[in-house]
Amino acid sequence: MSDAAQPTAAEVRAAADAVKAALDRHLEAVERRTGDDDPAVFDAFNALAAAAEVYDEFLYDRYDEVTPFEIPGADDPLPPYAGPEEPHALSVLIRRDYAVAQPARLLAQAQRLADLDPEGSEGDGAPVVGAGVHAALGVIFGEYEADEIASRHKEFGLEEGDSTLWVSALEELPDAGEWLGTPFDDADPALVVCRFDASSVFDEEDELDGEPDGVVPERA
């Protein structure tokens, strides 16, 4: 930050006062909490984290000093839980990303399946190789379950990207076929009981912390 843009001493002092006030509000919210997922505590926590971040930034920009504390969990991707306390049903939402790293391998595997079942999804033994990657993916994912593809993805020329699994609470099981037209429109983070994320971005952190490879549970 340039000298012209540096915060004034008064602004640093005001930021410090904001942290003190946020600390008081957070303590009051904790003292009056109504349960483990009290939204007032969550809001006060976020306000304290935001005030501390501003103060830390101003302190560094003005005086080249840092604070000795760090508030954990300020980047929690989930809002406070707002679902039923005793869910009568649940919804499991899974997303897995793959790169088509070896198209030739994918096409060869799909063609092998098509040759074994000429009357299958492609019909009449149509050559998959000439139809391209789009047709090959249709053959592979039509033949294998998603979990099997996840465990054997290298065989199909795929490379794993990020993945996430959400377990969401429901008041009751939806009627058959109710959400099939738009299956992901009702993915409400406030109803997530727990989630598990896997990503290569966690690998370096896991090596430093000694944690298992890149699996981050939330609300588990």
C-alpha positions in Angstrom: 0.0 0.0 0.0 1.4 3.4 -0.9 2.0 6.1 1.8 -0.9 8.1 0.4 -3.3 5.3 0.9 -2.1 4.2 4.3 -4.7 4.3 7.1 -4.3 7.2 9.6 -3.5 6.6 13.2 -7.1 7.5 14.0 -8.3 4.8 11.6 -6.1 2.2 13.2 -7.4 3.2 16.7 -11.0 3.0 15.4 -10.4 -0.5 14.0 -9.0 -1.5 17.4 -12.1 -0.2 19.1 -14.2 -2.1 16.6 -12.4 -5.3 17.6 -13.1 -4.6 21.3 -16.8 -4.0 20.6 -17.0 -7.2 18.5 -15.3 -9.1 21.3 -18.0 -7.9 23.8 -20.8 -8.8 21.4 -19.4 -12.2 20.8 -19.1 -12.9 24.5 -22.6 -11.7 25.1 -23.9 -14.0 22.3 -22.0 -17.0 23.7 -23.4 -16.3 27.2 -27.0 -16.2 25.8 -26.6 -19.0 23.3 -29.6 -21.3 22.9 -27.8 -24.3 21.4 -24.7 -25.5 19.5 -25.9 -23.9 16.2 -27.2 -20.6 17.7 -27.2 -18.1 14.7 -26.5 -15.2 17.0 -23.2 -16.8 18.0 -22.4 -17.5 14.4 -23.1 -13.9 13.3 -21.1 -12.5 16.3 -18.2 -14.8 15.4 -18.1 -13.6 11.8 -18.3 -10.0 12.9 -15.4 -10.5 15.2 -13.4 -12.2 12.5 -14.1 -9.4 10.0 -13.2 -6.7 12.6 -10.0 -8.5 13.5 -9.0 -8.8 9.9 -9.5 -5.1 9.3 -7.5 -4.2 12.4 -4.7 -6.6 11.4 -4.5 -5.1 7.9 -4.6 -1.5 9.2 -2.0 -2.2 11.9 0.4 -3.7 9.3 -0.1 -1.0 6.7 0.4 1.8 9.2 3.0 0.4 11.6 4.4 -2.7 9.9 3.1 -4.8 12.8 0.9 -7.9 13.0 -1.5 -9.3 15.6 -0.4 -12.4 17.6 -3.8 -14.2 17.1 -5.7 -15.9 14.4 -9.4 -16.7 14.5 -9.9 -20.2 13.1 -12.8 -21.2 10.8 -13.5 -17.8 9.5 -13.6 -19.3 6.0 -16.2 -21.9 6.8 -18.0 -22.4 3.5 -21.3 -23.3 5.2 -23.9 -21.0 6.8 -25.4 -22.0 10.2 -27.5 -25.2 10.0 -31.1 -24.3 9.6 -32.6 -27.8 8.9 -34.7 -30.0 11.1 -33.2 -31.2 14.4 -34.4 -34.7 13.8 -34.4 -35.3 10.0 -36.8 -38.0 8.7 -35.0 -38.2 5.4 -31.7 -37.1 3.8 -30.3 -36.3 0.4 -26.8 -37.1 -0.7 -25.4 -34.8 -3.3 -22.1 -35.7 -5.0 -20.0 -33.9 -7.6 -16.8 -35.3 -9.1 -14.8 -33.6 -11.8 -12.6 -35.3 -14.3 -10.3 -34.2 -17.0 -10.2 -36.3 -20.2 -6.4 -36.8 -20.0 -6.1 -39.6 -22.5 -8.9 -39.4 -25.1 -7.5 -42.3 -27.1 -7.7 -44.6 -24.1 -11.2 -43.4 -23.4 -12.3 -44.1 -27.0 -10.6 -47.5 -27.0 -12.4 -48.6 -23.8 -15.7 -47.4 -25.1 -15.3 -49.1 -28.4 -14.4 -52.3 -26.6 -17.7 -52.2 -24.7 -19.6 -51.3 -27.8 -18.1 -54.3 -29.6 -19.1 -56.6 -26.7 -22.7 -55.4 -26.8 -23.5 -54.3 -30.4 -27.2 -53.7 -29.4 -26.3 -51.6 -26.4 -26.8 -47.8 -25.8 -25.1 -46.8 -29.1 -27.2 -49.3 -31.1 -26.4 -51.3 -34.2 -22.7 -51.5 -33.2 -22.0 -47.9 -34.4 -18.3 -47.2 -34.2 -17.6 -45.1 -31.1 -14.1 -43.9 -32.2 -15.6 -42.0 -35.1 -18.4 -40.6 -32.9 -15.9 -38.9 -30.6 -15.4 -38.3 -26.9 -19.0 -37.3 -26.3 -20.3 -40.7 -27.5 -17.5 -42.5 -25.6 -18.4 -40.9 -22.3 -22.0 -41.9 -22.9 -20.9 -45.6 -23.3 -18.6 -45.6 -20.3 -21.0 -43.9 -17.9 -23.9 -46.0 -19.2 -22.0 -49.2 -18.4 -20.4 -48.4 -15.1 -21.6 -47.0 -11.8 -20.2 -43.6 -10.8 -18.3 -45.1 -7.8 -16.7 -47.7 -10.0 -15.6 -45.1 -12.5 -14.1 -43.1 -9.5 -12.0 -46.1 -8.5 -11.0 -47.0 -12.1 -10.8 -43.6 -13.7 -7.2 -44.1 -15.0 -8.4 -47.1 -17.0 -10.7 -44.8 -18.9 -8.1 -42.1 -19.6 -9.6 -39.7 -16.9 -7.8 -37.6 -14.4 -9.4 -36.7 -11.1 -10.3 -33.1 -10.3 -12.1 -31.8 -7.2 -14.9 -33.6 -5.6 -17.5 -32.9 -2.9 -20.2 -34.8 -1.1 -23.0 -33.1 0.8 -25.3 -34.9 3.2 -28.4 -32.7 3.5 -31.3 -33.1 6.0 -34.9 -33.3 4.8 -38.2 -33.0 6.7 -39.6 -35.9 4.6 -38.8 -37.9 1.5 -39.9 -36.1 -1.7 -42.5 -37.8 -3.9 -41.1 -40.1 -6.5 -40.0 -38.2 -9.6 -40.6 -34.8 -7.9 -37.1 -33.3 -8.4 -35.8 -35.3 -11.4 -36.2 -32.5 -13.8 -33.9 -30.1 -11.9 -32.1 -32.4 -9.4 -29.7 -29.8 -8.0 -31.8 -26.6 -7.8 -32.7 -27.3 -4.1 -29.1 -27.8 -2.9 -29.4 -25.5 0.2 -26.1 -25.2 2.1 -28.1 -24.3 5.3 -29.5 -27.9 5.3 -26.1 -29.6 5.0 -25.5 -31.9 8.0 -21.9 -32.6 6.9 -19.8 -32.3 3.8 -16.6 -33.9 2.6 -14.3 -32.2 0.1 -11.3 -33.7 -1.8 -8.9 -31.5 -3.8 -5.3 -31.5 -4.8 -5.2 -28.0 -3.3 -5.3 -29.7 0.2 -2.3 -31.9 -0.5 0.4 -29.5 0.6 -1.6 -28.5 3.7 -2.1 -32.2 4.6 1.6 -33.0 4.2 2.4 -30.2 6.6 -0.3 -31.0 9.1 0.0 -34.8 8.9 -3.7 -35.2 8.0 -5.2 -37.8 5.6 -5.1 -36.9 2.0 -7.3 -33.9 1.2 -10.6 -34.8 2.9 -12.2 -31.9 4.8 -15.4 -32.8 6.8 -17.7 -30.0 7.9 -20.2 -30.3 10.7 -19.4 -34.0 10.9 
